[in-house]
Amino acid sequence: MEPKIAAKQSIKLELEPGTYYFCTCGQSDNQPFCNGAHKGSSFSPQPFIVEEKKLMGYCQCKHTANAPYCDGTHRSL
């Protein structure tokens, strides 16, 4: 199964240190975070740790090779 493309652009966020769960299916209405919309599919959330607060670009196209971070793949979709 291919993930749904939530958006063809990254979302820039400055997150507090902690553990977060990246949506891999593209169905979450809380992008780029998982909200459980993947239930019943082959997708599962990808945990990631933010160690220090800084502005980062997070993937919304779900095709990055560096999840959860945007690598610009959305430009070719």
Phi and psi in radians as a Rosetta constraint file:
Dihedral C 1 N 2 CA 2 C 2 CIRCULARHARMONIC -1.679 0.35
Dihedral N 2 CA 2 C 2 N 3 CIRCULARHARMONIC 2.503 0.35
Dihedral C 2 N 3 CA 3 C 3 CIRCULARHARMONIC -1.266 0.35
Dihedral N 3 CA 3 C 3 N 4 CIRCULARHARMONIC 2.713 0.35
Dihedral C 3 N 4 CA 4 C 4 CIRCULARHARMONIC -1.292 0.35
Dihedral N 4 CA 4 C 4 N 5 CIRCULARHARMONIC 2.390 0.35
Dihedral C 4 N 5 CA 5 C 5 CIRCULARHARMONIC -1.398 0.35
Dihedral N 5 CA 5 C 5 N 6 CIRCULARHARMONIC 1.907 0.35
Dihedral C 5 N 6 CA 6 C 6 CIRCULARHARMONIC -1.256 0.35
Dihedral N 6 CA 6 C 6 N 7 CIRCULARHARMONIC -0.642 0.35
Dihedral C 6 N 7 CA 7 C 7 CIRCULARHARMONIC -2.869 0.35
Dihedral N 7 CA 7 C 7 N 8 CIRCULARHARMONIC 2.617 0.35
Dihedral C 7 N 8 CA 8 C 8 CIRCULARHARMONIC -1.697 0.35
Dihedral N 8 CA 8 C 8 N 9 CIRCULARHARMONIC 0.860 0.35
Dihedral C 8 N 9 CA 9 C 9 CIRCULARHARMONIC -2.827 0.35
Dihedral N 9 CA 9 C 9 N 10 CIRCULARHARMONIC 2.728 0.35
Dihedral C 9 N 10 CA 10 C 10 CIRCULARHARMONIC -1.389 0.35
Dihedral N 10 CA 10 C 10 N 11 CIRCULARHARMONIC 2.926 0.35
Dihedral C 10 N 11 CA 11 C 11 CIRCULARHARMONIC -2.115 0.35
Dihedral N 11 CA 11 C 11 N 12 CIRCULARHARMONIC 2.213 0.35
Dihedral C 11 N 12 CA 12 C 12 CIRCULARHARMONIC -1.621 0.35
Dihedral N 12 CA 12 C 12 N 13 CIRCULARHARMONIC 2.172 0.35
Dihedral C 12 N 13 CA 13 C 13 CIRCULARHARMONIC -2.370 0.35
Dihedral N 13 CA 13 C 13 N 14 CIRCULARHARMONIC 2.571 0.35
Dihedral C 13 N 14 CA 14 C 14 CIRCULARHARMONIC -1.957 0.35
Dihedral N 14 CA 14 C 14 N 15 CIRCULARHARMONIC 1.723 0.35
Dihedral C 14 N 15 CA 15 C 15 CIRCULARHARMONIC -1.637 0.35
Dihedral N 15 CA 15 C 15 N 16 CIRCULARHARMONIC 2.566 0.35
Dihedral C 15 N 16 CA 16 C 16 CIRCULARHARMONIC -1.256 0.35
Dihedral N 16 CA 16 C 16 N 17 CIRCULARHARMONIC 2.670 0.35
Dihedral C 16 N 17 CA 17 C 17 CIRCULARHARMONIC -0.972 0.35
Dihedral N 17 CA 17 C 17 N 18 CIRCULARHARMONIC 2.451 0.35
Dihedral C 17 N 18 CA 18 C 18 CIRCULARHARMONIC 2.707 0.35
Dihedral N 18 CA 18 C 18 N 19 CIRCULARHARMONIC -3.065 0.35
Dihedral C 18 N 19 CA 19 C 19 CIRCULARHARMONIC -1.775 0.35
Dihedral N 19 CA 19 C 19 N 20 CIRCULARHARMONIC 2.336 0.35
Dihedral C 19 N 20 CA 20 C 20 CIRCULARHARMONIC -2.244 0.35
Dihedral N 20 CA 20 C 20 N 21 CIRCULARHARMONIC 2.889 0.35
Dihedral C 20 N 21 CA 21 C 21 CIRCULARHARMONIC -2.190 0.35
Dihedral N 21 CA 21 C 21 N 22 CIRCULARHARMONIC 1.995 0.35
Dihedral C 21 N 22 CA 22 C 22 CIRCULARHARMONIC -1.412 0.35
Dihedral N 22 CA 22 C 22 N 23 CIRCULARHARMONIC 2.288 0.35
Dihedral C 22 N 23 CA 23 C 23 CIRCULARHARMONIC -1.254 0.35
Dihedral N 23 CA 23 C 23 N 24 CIRCULARHARMONIC 2.159 0.35
Dihedral C 23 N 24 CA 24 C 24 CIRCULARHARMONIC -1.788 0.35
Dihedral N 24 CA 24 C 24 N 25 CIRCULARHARMONIC -0.252 0.35
Dihedral C 24 N 25 CA 25 C 25 CIRCULARHARMONIC -1.575 0.35
Dihedral N 25 CA 25 C 25 N 26 CIRCULARHARMONIC -0.412 0.35
Dihedral C 25 N 26 CA 26 C 26 CIRCULARHARMONIC 1.478 0.35
Dihedral N 26 CA 26 C 26 N 27 CIRCULARHARMONIC 0.006 0.35
Dihedral C 26 N 27 CA 27 C 27 CIRCULARHARMONIC -1.546 0.35
Dihedral N 27 CA 27 C 27 N 28 CIRCULARHARMONIC -0.296 0.35
Dihedral C 27 N 28 CA 28 C 28 CIRCULARHARMONIC -1.081 0.35
Dihedral N 28 CA 28 C 28 N 29 CIRCULARHARMONIC 2.452 0.35
Dihedral C 28 N 29 CA 29 C 29 CIRCULARHARMONIC -1.629 0.35
Dihedral N 29 CA 29 C 29 N 30 CIRCULARHARMONIC 0.242 0.35
Dihedral C 29 N 30 CA 30 C 30 CIRCULARHARMONIC -2.192 0.35
Dihedral N 30 CA 30 C 30 N 31 CIRCULARHARMONIC 0.821 0.35
Dihedral C 30 N 31 CA 31 C 31 CIRCULARHARMONIC -1.019 0.35
Dihedral N 31 CA 31 C 31 N 32 CIRCULARHARMONIC 2.468 0.35
Dihedral C 31 N 32 CA 32 C 32 CIRCULARHARMONIC -1.615 0.35
Dihedral N 32 CA 32 C 32 N 33 CIRCULARHARMONIC 0.269 0.35
Dihedral C 32 N 33 CA 33 C 33 CIRCULARHARMONIC -1.646 0.35
Dihedral N 33 CA 33 C 33 N 34 CIRCULARHARMONIC 2.638 0.35
Dihedral C 33 N 34 CA 34 C 34 CIRCULARHARMONIC -1.271 0.35
Dihedral N 34 CA 34 C 34 N 35 CIRCULARHARMONIC 2.425 0.35
Dihedral C 34 N 35 CA 35 C 35 CIRCULARHARMONIC -2.165 0.35
Dihedral N 35 CA 35 C 35 N 36 CIRCULARHARMONIC 0.200 0.35
Dihedral C 35 N 36 CA 36 C 36 CIRCULARHARMONIC 1.591 0.35
Dihedral N 36 CA 36 C 36 N 37 CIRCULARHARMONIC 0.051 0.35
Dihedral C 36 N 37 CA 37 C 37 CIRCULARHARMONIC -1.134 0.35
Dihedral N 37 CA 37 C 37 N 38 CIRCULARHARMONIC -0.273 0.35
Dihedral C 37 N 38 CA 38 C 38 CIRCULARHARMONIC -1.325 0.35
Dihedral N 38 CA 38 C 38 N 39 CIRCULARHARMONIC -0.202 0.35
Dihedral C 38 N 39 CA 39 C 39 CIRCULARHARMONIC -0.904 0.35
Dihedral N 39 CA 39 C 39 N 40 CIRCULARHARMONIC 2.318 0.35
Dihedral C 39 N 40 CA 40 C 40 CIRCULARHARMONIC 1.545 0.35
Dihedral N 40 CA 40 C 40 N 41 CIRCULARHARMONIC 0.018 0.35
Dihedral C 40 N 41 CA 41 C 41 CIRCULARHARMONIC -1.986 0.35
Dihedral N 41 CA 41 C 41 N 42 CIRCULARHARMONIC -3.117 0.35
Dihedral C 41 N 42 CA 42 C 42 CIRCULARHARMONIC -1.501 0.35
Dihedral N 42 CA 42 C 42 N 43 CIRCULARHARMONIC -0.015 0.35
Dihedral C 42 N 43 CA 43 C 43 CIRCULARHARMONIC -1.503 0.35
Dihedral N 43 CA 43 C 43 N 44 CIRCULARHARMONIC 2.674 0.35
Dihedral C 43 N 44 CA 44 C 44 CIRCULARHARMONIC -2.518 0.35
Dihedral N 44 CA 44 C 44 N 45 CIRCULARHARMONIC 2.659 0.35
Dihedral C 44 N 45 CA 45 C 45 CIRCULARHARMONIC -1.174 0.35
Dihedral N 45 CA 45 C 45 N 46 CIRCULARHARMONIC 2.652 0.35
Dihedral C 45 N 46 CA 46 C 46 CIRCULARHARMONIC -1.875 0.35
Dihedral N 46 CA 46 C 46 N 47 CIRCULARHARMONIC 1.967 0.35
Dihedral C 46 N 47 CA 47 C 47 CIRCULARHARMONIC -1.206 0.35
Dihedral N 47 CA 47 C 47 N 48 CIRCULARHARMONIC 2.530 0.35
Dihedral C 47 N 48 CA 48 C 48 CIRCULARHARMONIC -2.551 0.35
Dihedral N 48 CA 48 C 48 N 49 CIRCULARHARMONIC 2.644 0.35
Dihedral C 48 N 49 CA 49 C 49 CIRCULARHARMONIC -1.955 0.35
Dihedral N 49 CA 49 C 49 N 50 CIRCULARHARMONIC 2.275 0.35
Dihedral C 49 N 50 CA 50 C 50 CIRCULARHARMONIC -1.757 0.35
Dihedral N 50 CA 50 C 50 N 51 CIRCULARHARMONIC 2.080 0.35
Dihedral C 50 N 51 CA 51 C 51 CIRCULARHARMONIC -1.627 0.35
Dihedral N 51 CA 51 C 51 N 52 CIRCULARHARMONIC -0.478 0.35
Dihedral C 51 N 52 CA 52 C 52 CIRCULARHARMONIC -2.525 0.35
Dihedral N 52 CA 52 C 52 N 53 CIRCULARHARMONIC 2.569 0.35
Dihedral C 52 N 53 CA 53 C 53 CIRCULARHARMONIC -1.226 0.35
Dihedral N 53 CA 53 C 53 N 54 CIRCULARHARMONIC 2.074 0.35
Dihedral C 53 N 54 CA 54 C 54 CIRCULARHARMONIC -2.795 0.35
Dihedral N 54 CA 54 C 54 N 55 CIRCULARHARMONIC 2.702 0.35
Dihedral C 54 N 55 CA 55 C 55 CIRCULARHARMONIC -1.281 0.35
Dihedral N 55 CA 55 C 55 N 56 CIRCULARHARMONIC 2.214 0.35
Dihedral C 55 N 56 CA 56 C 56 CIRCULARHARMONIC -2.388 0.35
Dihedral N 56 CA 56 C 56 N 57 CIRCULARHARMONIC 2.716 0.35
Dihedral C 56 N 57 CA 57 C 57 CIRCULARHARMONIC -1.703 0.35
Dihedral N 57 CA 57 C 57 N 58 CIRCULARHARMONIC 2.108 0.35
Dihedral C 57 N 58 CA 58 C 58 CIRCULARHARMONIC -1.830 0.35
Dihedral N 58 CA 58 C 58 N 59 CIRCULARHARMONIC 2.480 0.35
Dihedral C 58 N 59 CA 59 C 59 CIRCULARHARMONIC -1.220 0.35
Dihedral N 59 CA 59 C 59 N 60 CIRCULARHARMONIC 2.391 0.35
Dihedral C 59 N 60 CA 60 C 60 CIRCULARHARMONIC -2.100 0.35
Dihedral N 60 CA 60 C 60 N 61 CIRCULARHARMONIC -0.179 0.35
Dihedral C 60 N 61 CA 61 C 61 CIRCULARHARMONIC -1.465 0.35
Dihedral N 61 CA 61 C 61 N 62 CIRCULARHARMONIC -0.312 0.35
Dihedral C 61 N 62 CA 62 C 62 CIRCULARHARMONIC 1.223 0.35
Dihedral N 62 CA 62 C 62 N 63 CIRCULARHARMONIC 0.328 0.35
Dihedral C 62 N 63 CA 63 C 63 CIRCULARHARMONIC -2.077 0.35
Dihedral N 63 CA 63 C 63 N 64 CIRCULARHARMONIC 0.124 0.35
Dihedral C 63 N 64 CA 64 C 64 CIRCULARHARMONIC -1.099 0.35
Dihedral N 64 CA 64 C 64 N 65 CIRCULARHARMONIC 2.627 0.35
Dihedral C 64 N 65 CA 65 C 65 CIRCULARHARMONIC -1.593 0.35
Dihedral N 65 CA 65 C 65 N 66 CIRCULARHARMONIC -0.001 0.35
Dihedral C 65 N 66 CA 66 C 66 CIRCULARHARMONIC -2.279 0.35
Dihedral N 66 CA 66 C 66 N 67 CIRCULARHARMONIC 0.783 0.35
Dihedral C 66 N 67 CA 67 C 67 CIRCULARHARMONIC -1.001 0.35
Dihedral N 67 CA 67 C 67 N 68 CIRCULARHARMONIC 2.407 0.35
Dihedral C 67 N 68 CA 68 C 68 CIRCULARHARMONIC -1.607 0.35
Dihedral N 68 CA 68 C 68 N 69 CIRCULARHARMONIC 0.112 0.35
Dihedral C 68 N 69 CA 69 C 69 CIRCULARHARMONIC -1.537 0.35
Dihedral N 69 CA 69 C 69 N 70 CIRCULARHARMONIC 2.535 0.35
Dihedral C 69 N 70 CA 70 C 70 CIRCULARHARMONIC -1.236 0.35
Dihedral N 70 CA 70 C 70 N 71 CIRCULARHARMONIC 2.361 0.35
Dihedral C 70 N 71 CA 71 C 71 CIRCULARHARMONIC -2.071 0.35
Dihedral N 71 CA 71 C 71 N 72 CIRCULARHARMONIC 0.193 0.35
Dihedral C 71 N 72 CA 72 C 72 CIRCULARHARMONIC 1.533 0.35
Dihedral N 72 CA 72 C 72 N 73 CIRCULARHARMONIC 0.034 0.35
Dihedral C 72 N 73 CA 73 C 73 CIRCULARHARMONIC -0.981 0.35
Dihedral N 73 CA 73 C 73 N 74 CIRCULARHARMONIC -0.539 0.35
Dihedral C 73 N 74 CA 74 C 74 CIRCULARHARMONIC -1.008 0.35
Dihedral N 74 CA 74 C 74 N 75 CIRCULARHARMONIC -0.414 0.35
Dihedral C 74 N 75 CA 75 C 75 CIRCULARHARMONIC -1.180 0.35
Dihedral N 75 CA 75 C 75 N 76 CIRCULARHARMONIC -0.371 0.35
Dihedral C 75 N 76 CA 76 C 76 CIRCULARHARMONIC -1.870 0.35
Dihedral N 76 CA 76 C 76 N 77 CIRCULARHARMONIC 0.136 0.35
